[in-house]
């Protein structure tokens, strides 16, 4: 019995040791697998980052080639002389801004050019100060004068001001459109017939009434000594697409 018990005791002891060894091996194996998984995740992440960077590079390369073909104007560029320097052109284009800013005209300059009537940038463009060299001067400015209405003679200055400005607009708009046409025709040496003039004037009116802000008053000032708006002077403006150049092109059709 004792020997048997001892034998059984040894067997039990060996079994527990084996179980501990197995547990430790399993634990080590699990830790090893976790470590490998983490390492693989890191490698996979790095590989994905590399693929992403590669795709970005290919995208930029394709964009560059597209611009190159646009600038060159030929498919293979083997016989296109401009393609030899296209890369320099594109680099220069990136270095230099597309818009060369211009200083907007002052109110005094607009008043001065409107004495005889002339073209300049639109009031919205002047106000925004977002003017680039080469932009079309699409508005024609001209000064006109008038007085307040008979009804407004005894009213407060604000009412007289509104009345005087409205009278300038009412009487000046038609003259403004005609002067815009006549001055452009003279300066561009164009002699349209009466019928053509009538048709183009109608187009000018339609263009200016199609959208708010294309034709209105730029600025008004009272001209009476007391400054009570008994009489006033306004700079009116009207517009045409691409300005003087656009109107001249229309006249030459």
Buried (B, 14 or more C-beta within 10 A) or exposed (E): EEEEEEEEEEEEEEEEEEEEEEEEEEEEEEEEEEEEEEEEEEEEEEEEEEEEEEEEEEEEEEEEEEBBBEBBEEEEBEEBEEBEEBEEBBEEEEEEEEEEEBEBBEEEEBBBBBEEBBBBBBBEBBEEEBBEEEBBBBBBBBBBBBBBBEEBEEBEBEBBBBBBBBBBBEEBBEEBBEBBBEBBBEEBEBEBEEEBBEEBBEEBBEBBEEEEEBBBBBBBEBBBEEEBBBBBBBBBBBBBEEBBBBBBEBBEE
